[in-house]
Amino acid sequence: MNLRTLRAQAEARLREAGVDTPELDARYLLEHALTLTRTDFVTKAEQTIPDDDAARALALVERRAAREPVGRILGHREFWTIDLALNPDTLEPRPDTETVVEAVLAAIPDRKAPLRLIDFGTGTGCILLALLSELPNATGLGVDLSPLAVEGAAGNAERNGLADRARFQTGDWAKGIGDRFDIVVSNPPYIPSADIATLEPEVRQHDPLRALDGGPDGLEPYRILAADLSRLLVPGGLAAFEVGQGQAEDVAALVEAQGLGETAILCDLGGVKRCVRARKAQ
Ligand SMILES: C[S@@+](CC[C@H](N)C(=O)[O-])C[C@H]1O[C@@H](n2cnc3c(N)ncnc32)[C@H](O)[C@@H]1O
């Protein structure tokens, strides 16, 4: 079998399984299984693929056909300009979450300042590490309830050359944190509990429940975090939260009720209101 035939077979299998992006996913999986670059994938279409290599590639395609996400199969995922390893306790980072990174960077007047950041529910560490990669003198603390997520995030800091400026610890939101920060970020779990059963299998079966379930109305973690913002932030400090579809105004009201102002709601690339940013008064 040559690469062209293998590719066609993989795409057809993913299409038949109802995968949204069969061509893209087949390419990622075949490149990974056969150690091909993107260029190889196009220029070596006629190359013969040994049977055992083809079998290995098709085994990955079968996992995807069973609705395991590509990132879980590969074990890592790109986010912003960094690459993050995943583990069973870390949410697979989503492109929508880059809205939070953009929202924070857009509100920082001096990127060289020695800012102190904290990221609640850090997961892979994606938000904190992406921000540290853009803020050369900043330091950050990532907090997560899951020890395995904390371990994964620390590994991701090493993987991206940011370990000297990033710390990670287990914790229940801001309990026990007495320091003050210039920037508080979080992408907390925000799916209403009753909606979890309706999520796509990629999410429901492969992302950790603890990373998804935001309580009866999806807003429980925001209520807890908002209540601590005033004591966590320095005067003039920034807070930025990722929010689920339809939650932006409620989350904005929660942070404003704690005395924050300059509230802004920012949209993701799909036009969905995805981030609420606010500032503590000077
Ligand atoms: C939606 S995920 C976000 C992960 C990562 N920040 C991202 O954007 O991909 C929410 C994270 O919050 C963590 N979490 C849930 N409850 C928590 C709590 N009480 N305290 C701290 N972290 C919590 C979960 O373990 C999960 O890693």
The ligand as an SDF file (V2000), in Angstrom:
LIG
                    3D

 27 29  0  0  0  0  0  0  0  0999 V2000
  -11.5840   23.7670   32.5120 C   0  0  0  0  0  0  0  0  0  0  0  0
  -10.1490   23.0570   33.2570 S   0  0  0  0  0  0  0  0  0  0  0  0
   -8.9360   24.2340   32.7540 C   0  0  0  0  0  0  0  0  0  0  0  0
   -7.5620   23.6860   32.6390 C   0  0  0  0  0  0  0  0  0  0  0  0
   -6.5570   24.6670   31.9830 C   0  0  0  0  0  0  0  0  0  0  0  0
   -6.4300   25.8770   32.7540 N   0  0  0  0  0  0  0  0  0  0  0  0
   -7.0150   25.0170   30.5880 C   0  0  0  0  0  0  0  0  0  0  0  0
   -7.4180   26.1630   30.3640 O   0  0  0  0  0  0  0  0  0  0  0  0
   -6.9730   24.1460   29.7070 O   0  0  0  0  0  0  0  0  0  0  0  0
  -10.4470   23.4250   34.9640 C   0  0  0  0  0  0  0  0  0  0  0  0
   -9.3600   22.9790   35.9320 C   0  0  0  0  0  0  0  0  0  0  0  0
   -9.7840   23.3280   37.2650 O   0  0  0  0  0  0  0  0  0  0  0  0
   -9.3500   22.3250   38.1540 C   0  0  0  0  0  0  0  0  0  0  0  0
  -10.1730   22.3960   39.3680 N   0  0  0  0  0  0  0  0  0  0  0  0
  -11.4410   21.9380   39.5610 C   0  0  0  0  0  0  0  0  0  0  0  0
  -11.8480   22.2200   40.8050 N   0  0  0  0  0  0  0  0  0  0  0  0
  -10.8360   22.8940   41.4110 C   0  0  0  0  0  0  0  0  0  0  0  0
  -10.6610   23.4590   42.7060 C   0  0  0  0  0  0  0  0  0  0  0  0
  -11.6080   23.3760   43.6390 N   0  0  0  0  0  0  0  0  0  0  0  0
   -9.4860   24.0720   42.9780 N   0  0  0  0  0  0  0  0  0  0  0  0
   -8.5080   24.1570   42.0530 C   0  0  0  0  0  0  0  0  0  0  0  0
   -8.6150   23.6300   40.8050 N   0  0  0  0  0  0  0  0  0  0  0  0
   -9.7630   23.0130   40.4930 C   0  0  0  0  0  0  0  0  0  0  0  0
   -9.4980   21.0420   37.3540 C   0  0  0  0  0  0  0  0  0  0  0  0
   -8.7220   19.9970   37.8990 O   0  0  0  0  0  0  0  0  0  0  0  0
   -9.0560   21.4940   35.9650 C   0  0  0  0  0  0  0  0  0  0  0  0
   -7.6820   21.2980   35.7930 O   0  0  0  0  0  0  0  0  0  0  0  0
  1  2  1  0
  2  3  1  0
  2 10  1  0
  3  4  1  0
  4  5  1  0
  5  6  1  0
  5  7  1  0
  7  8  2  0
  7  9  1  0
 10 11  1  0
 11 12  1  0
 11 26  1  0
 12 13  1  0
 13 14  1  0
 13 24  1  0
 14 15  1  0
 14 23  1  0
 15 16  2  0
 16 17  1  0
 17 18  1  0
 17 23  2  0
 18 19  1  0
 18 20  2  0
 20 21  1  0
 21 22  2  0
 22 23  1  0
 24 25  1  0
 24 26  1  0
 26 27  1  0
M  CHG  2   2   1   9  -1
M  END
$$$$
